[in-house]
Amino acid sequence: MVAAGNGAAAQKSTPKGWDNKAKITNDNKEECPMTIAKLFIAGLALAGLTAAASAGTLDEITKRGELRVAVQTQGPPFSLVGAAGERTGSSVELAELMAKEMGVKITFLDFDWDGLIPALLSGKADLLVADMTPTLARAMKVAFTKPYMYTGSTVFTKADGKFKSTEDCKAKGTKIAVLLGATGEKEAKKAFPDGDIKSYKGGGPLLLDAVNNGQADCGVNDVSAVKGQSTAYPAGSFTIMPEMLSKEPLAFATRYDEQDLLTWMNLFLDQVSLDGRLQKNLDYWVNSDDWKKDH
């Protein structure tokens, strides 16, 4: 399947999750046995925030008793609707942990990919939890947290089609399906300069549909999203190329007037990284197919 910013605290020059054959990890492994409350207090002090200044979005959320979260309508393994109709997924579970730590209930608001940022900016949602990569263009509109995982864009084709490799997809006139405004669109234009780039407005499943029904020869999207969304088809329907076109962080997002919430979210990510809850989430939803058996 991200992502979503500030760099995570790591000792390596390149994040672990950037190796397409390596296990997806986070890089917030500092040894610091502090509670999330202590981390938040320390963060406020370092940021120079006063008690009055902190009475912003967090105060509104606690008074309301509800955290409103924008998610992608159907974007497994990050966000999906289970067999019993429940909302679940990697990002969804992390958002539920946030609400639990805040002591409030959570409400998920479903949007197509291109509707996520507008929903946040309009005030319909308090935060955006999706497999979104922080880019300079997006950061002109919304504030990103530090990355919580690393992933990348990859190429996929129909398994029984004539396009068997990334090189095959470089042929002139090859129809390449991408999501409008996604990082995969930019990467596809660089990787396939002679291709016929077809940008789809909506969610990742549209790309799989396009490749499956012959409207496109190849597709480009986040590798974790492709693996998760392809489960809607019979096993072996698609070939997912082993090489990555890009190396990308994933992060969550808030509005720029929500500095108190942004600070809290970053400290939340530190805490769940330190106590192992983040890695447990990634191991189940991203690094294995275990979730497919349960949902």
C-alpha positions in Angstrom: 0.0 0.0 0.0 0.8 6.2 2.1 1.6 7.1 3.4 2.4 11.2 4.9 6.4 16.0 6.7 9.1 15.9 9.2 11.7 13.1 9.1 11.7 10.3 11.7 14.6 10.0 14.1 16.8 7.3 12.6 20.5 6.4 12.7 20.5 5.3 9.0 20.9 7.6 6.0 18.0 5.8 4.3 14.9 4.5 6.0 14.5 0.8 6.4 11.2 0.7 4.6 12.8 2.1 1.5 14.1 -1.3 0.4 11.2 -2.8 -1.6 12.2 -6.3 -0.4 12.6 -5.3 3.3 10.0 -5.2 6.0 8.2 -1.9 6.3 9.3 -0.2 9.5 9.1 3.1 11.2 12.2 5.0 12.3 11.2 6.4 15.7 13.2 4.0 17.9 14.7 6.3 20.4 15.1 4.9 23.9 13.0 7.3 26.0 10.5 5.7 28.4 8.2 8.7 28.6 4.4 8.6 28.6 2.5 10.4 25.9 1.4 13.0 28.5 5.0 13.8 29.4 6.0 13.9 25.8 3.2 16.3 25.0 4.1 18.6 28.0 7.7 18.6 26.9 6.7 19.3 23.3 4.6 22.3 24.3 7.5 23.7 26.4 10.0 23.3 23.5 7.6 24.9 21.1 7.1 27.8 23.4 3.3 27.4 23.5 1.4 29.0 26.4 -1.6 27.5 28.1 -3.8 30.0 26.4 -2.4 29.2 22.9 -2.9 25.5 23.4 -6.7 26.0 23.8 -7.3 25.4 20.2 -8.4 22.4 18.2 -7.6 19.9 21.0 -9.8 21.9 23.3 -12.6 21.9 20.8 -12.3 18.1 20.2 -12.4 17.3 24.0 -15.3 19.6 24.5 -17.1 18.1 21.6 -16.2 14.6 22.7 -15.5 13.5 19.2 -12.5 13.3 16.8 -13.6 13.6 13.2 -11.2 11.8 10.8 -11.2 11.9 7.0 -10.3 8.6 5.4 -10.2 7.2 1.8 -13.5 5.5 1.0 -11.9 2.2 0.0 -8.1 2.0 0.3 -6.9 -1.2 1.8 -4.7 -2.0 3.7 -5.0 1.5 5.1 -8.7 1.9 5.1 -11.4 -0.6 4.3 -14.9 -1.8 5.3 -14.8 -5.3 6.8 -17.3 -8.1 6.2 -19.4 -7.0 9.2 -19.6 -3.4 7.8 -17.0 -2.1 10.3 -14.4 0.5 9.3 -10.9 -0.9 9.7 -7.4 -0.8 8.3 -3.8 0.3 9.3 -4.5 4.0 9.3 -8.0 3.5 10.8 -6.6 1.6 13.8 -4.0 4.3 14.4 -6.7 6.9 14.4 -8.7 4.9 16.8 -5.7 4.8 19.1 -5.5 8.6 18.9 -9.1 8.9 20.0 -8.6 6.5 22.8 -5.6 8.5 24.1 -7.7 11.7 23.8 -10.6 10.1 25.7 -13.1 10.9 22.9 -15.2 8.9 20.4 -14.2 8.8 16.8 -16.2 9.4 13.6 -14.8 8.4 10.2 -15.8 10.5 7.2 -15.3 8.7 3.8 -14.0 10.6 0.8 -12.5 9.7 -2.6 -8.8 10.5 -2.9 -9.2 14.0 -4.5 -11.7 14.9 -1.7 -9.5 14.3 1.3 -7.6 17.6 1.5 -10.7 19.7 0.6 -12.6 18.0 3.4 -9.9 18.9 5.9 -9.6 22.5 4.7 -13.3 23.0 4.9 -13.4 22.0 8.5 -15.5 18.9 8.0 -12.7 16.8 9.5 -10.1 17.5 12.2 -7.4 15.5 10.6 -6.7 13.4 7.5 -5.6 9.8 8.0 -4.7 8.2 4.6 -1.7 6.8 2.8 -0.6 10.2 1.7 2.9 11.3 0.9 4.0 14.8 2.0 4.9 16.8 -1.0 5.9 20.5 -1.3 2.7 21.2 -3.2 0.5 19.5 -0.6 2.4 21.3 2.2 1.3 24.6 0.7 -2.2 23.6 1.8 -2.0 21.3 4.8 0.5 20.6 7.7 1.9 17.1 7.8 3.1 15.1 10.8 6.4 13.3 10.8 6.4 10.1 8.7 5.0 7.0 10.3 6.2 4.6 7.6 8.0 4.5 4.2 6.8 3.0 1.0 6.9 3.8 -2.7 5.2 3.7 -6.1 5.4 0.5 -8.2 4.1 -0.7 -11.6 1.5 -3.4 -12.0 0.0 -5.2 -15.0 -2.6 -7.8 -15.8 -1.1 -11.2 -15.2 -2.2 -12.7 -18.4 -1.5 -9.7 -20.5 1.5 -9.0 -22.8 3.1 -6.5 -20.5 5.3 -8.6 -18.2 7.8 -6.0 -16.8 8.4 -2.4 -16.2 10.5 -2.3 -19.3 7.6 -3.5 -21.4 5.5 -0.6 -20.1 8.1 1.9 -21.5 7.1 1.2 -25.0 5.8 4.2 -26.9 2.0 4.7 -26.6 1.6 2.3 -23.6 -1.5 3.3 -21.7 -0.5 4.0 -18.0 -3.2 4.4 -15.4 -2.5 6.7 -12.5 -4.4 8.6 -9.8 -4.9 12.3 -10.5 -2.8 14.4 -8.2 -1.1 11.4 -6.6 2.7 11.0 -6.4 2.4 8.0 -8.7 1.2 10.3 -11.5 4.4 12.3 -11.2 6.6 9.2 -11.1 4.8 7.7 -14.1 5.5 10.7 -16.2 9.2 10.5 -15.4 9.5 6.7 -15.8 7.4 6.5 -19.0 8.0 9.7 -21.1 6.7 8.0 -24.2 3.6 6.5 -22.5 0.0 7.6 -22.7 -0.6 8.7 -19.1 -4.3 8.3 -18.2 -5.1 10.1 -14.9 -8.2 8.8 -13.0 -10.1 10.9 -10.5 -11.1 8.8 -7.5 -9.4 5.9 -5.6 -6.8 3.2 -6.3 -9.4 0.5 -7.2 -10.1 2.5 -10.4 -6.6 1.8 -11.6 -6.9 -1.9 -11.0 -10.3 -1.9 -12.9 -8.7 0.0 -15.8 -5.8 -2.5 -16.1 -8.1 -5.5 -15.6 -10.7 -4.4 -18.3 -8.0 -3.3 -20.8 -8.5 0.4 -20.6 -4.9 0.6 -19.5 -1.9 -1.6 -20.1 -0.1 -0.8 -16.9 -0.8 1.0 -13.6 1.3 3.0 -11.1 0.3 3.4 -7.5 1.6 2.9 -3.9 2.8 -0.7 -3.6 1.0 -1.3 -0.3 -2.2 0.1 -1.8 -1.9 -2.1 -4.9 -1.3 -5.2 -2.8 -4.2 -4.5 -0.6 -6.7 -3.4 -3.2 -5.9 -6.3 -5.6 -7.5 -8.7 -3.0 -10.9 -7.7 -4.5 -9.9 -9.8 -7.5 -9.1 -13.5 -7.9 -5.6 -14.4 -6.7 -3.0 -14.0 -9.4 -5.0 -11.5 -11.4 -2.1 -8.9 -11.5 1.6 -8.9 -11.7 3.2 -6.4 -9.2 6.7 -5.5 -10.3 9.4 -5.9 -7.6 11.2 -2.6 -8.4 10.1 0.7 -7.0 9.7 3.9 -9.0 10.0 6.0 -5.9 10.8 6.0 -2.2 8.2 7.9 -0.2 7.2 8.6 3.4 3.6 8.5 4.5 2.2 10.9 7.1 -1.1 12.3 8.5 -2.3 15.8 8.0 -4.0 18.7 9.8 -4.7 22.3 9.0 -2.1 24.9 9.7 -4.3 26.6 12.3 -4.2 23.3 14.3 -0.7 23.6 15.7 -1.8 22.1 19.1 -3.2 19.0 17.3 -0.2 18.7 15.1 2.2 18.7 18.1 0.0 16.2 19.9 -0.1 13.9 16.8 3.7 13.9 16.4 4.1 13.0 20.1 1.5 10.3 19.7 3.6 8.8 16.8 6.7 9.0 19.0 4.9 7.1 21.8 3.4 4.3 19.7 6.8 3.9 18.0 8.5 3.6 21.3 6.0 1.1 22.9 5.8 -1.1 19.7 2.2 -0.5 18.9 3.1 1.2 15.5 5.3 -1.7 14.4 2.7 -4.2 15.5 0.2 -2.4 13.3 2.5 -2.3 10.3 3.5 -6.0 10.7 -0.2 -7.0 10.6 -1.5 -4.7 7.9 1.5 -4.0 5.6 4.2 -6.5 6.1 2.0 -9.6 5.9 -1.2 -11.0 4.4 -2.7 -11.9 7.8 -5.3 -9.2 7.6 -6.7 -10.7 4.4 -7.7 -13.9 6.3 -9.5 -11.9 8.9 -11.3 -9.4 6.7 
